[in-house]
């Protein structure tokens, strides 16, 4: 069977693995002087249906969205899960198709050979206009199904389909995936986290490390795929929406079974769809509804899993460094945060509260610390004794001591324990998800497990409201690692309730660990 020309010569495409195809396209991209439609190329490569430009710049035929293509020829891809507001009983299944389809749905059941329950899916189409000499117009089709009334602590099997393609048929049984709902009562579980992933070999390798941890879910602290290359939130940013096709395909092996709980980074503000730049995120993701207006900030939500409450925030709203969306909720997000943290602190069975967002409140790497976060949110974290804060933005791993009142409340060396009720909050920058790495200030050495090099102080800076950098010398930078990595957190409940926090390098080696205990 002849393969259509979607950017890679057919004789090569037949012999290349998906990783090799990624690398081929990435290499072609970096050789160009302008951002071209490599994402559209990849979309056609991954789906066999989407229209694009080849690396030589020659345009290939693009099927019209209204073309009569039988449903059996349209293959779903990019499946990704997310919890609903209640992870015990709700799951959201999302995926993508290269062409418009009729009556999309999910089949679900407690056995892979009995997917008798059928749930209709919602279609969210996304059109990106073309720019002469830069990119072609692109239509993308995202599908979402809301699964409610599930049983806690239960493994479910599912398949996605539409008219002409039924996942329950023998020919499609290999596409069936599974997920597990949260248990009815707290028990030990593991979650993982990182930010700044992108598409490429390092990003895919981190997915492999993640899978080996067998997490109940994954937190993604923003800057998800870098379709927006500049990250300023402006229409002048270089932008190729086809990178989302690559990203969702790359992560499908993980995200089809591990709920992928994302929040919004500066590279996720895509000004081509809505004034605030969040139209693309609303089309691609279905995230928990938590009493905050998802249309205003889709990356703002909360959920409780076991004995831990989780809060996701949109740091673009308070960032002094990148002010495209500074103040866009008019203070409503901060007010919601105050209320939500108070609610979680009073909730029966919630031992710990974890907050994650993109920009850093405390970091010494390239972007350093954002004064907007310190002004608006850090006082609330202290007020409600937040146990752990996870950020991205700086493409390194860096972990603070416990911070109280802007200073070191208690040193937390590798392997130590800390009590937020006494010591303050530990902040973790987990930005080694896969994108090109950053470094630390000149003269400041990395310091991680087995290679400890403590510095009494580090010269760095923070961003001010005038968007100027203000120099500061800090003592709270405890662990620093310049390499691809991810965070692994084990939550234990009962009389020995604790968060056992570890950081893992891409080769699986542990580079940091500490414990959070309350009232210890």
Buried (B, 14 or more C-beta within 10 A) or exposed (E): EEBEBBBBEEEEBEEBEEEEBBBBBBEBBEEEEEBBBBBBBBBBBBBBBBBBBBBEEEEBEBBEEEEEBEBBEBBBBBBBBBBBBBBBBBBBBBBBBBBBBEEBBBBBBBEBEEBEBBBEBEBBEBEBEEBEEEBBBBBBBBBBBBBEEBEBEBEBBBBBBBBBBBBBEEEBEEBBBEBBBBBEEBBBBBBBBBBBBBBBEBBBBBBEBBBEBEBBBBBBBBBBBBBBEBBBBEEEBBBBBBBBBBBBBBBBBBBBBBBBBBBBBBBBBBBBBBEBBBBBBBBBBBBBEBBBEBEBBBBBBBBBBBBBBBBBBBBBBBBBBBBBBBBBBEEBBBEBBBEBBEBBBEEEEBBBBBBBBBBBBBBBBBBBBBBBBBBBBBBBBBEBBBBBBBBBBBBBBBBBBBBBEBEBBBBBEBEBBBBBEBBBBBBBBBBBBBBEBBBBBEEBEBBBBEEEEEBEEBBBBBBBEEEEBEEBEBBBBBBBBBBBBBBBBBBBBEEEBBBBBBBBBBEEEBBBBBBBBBEE
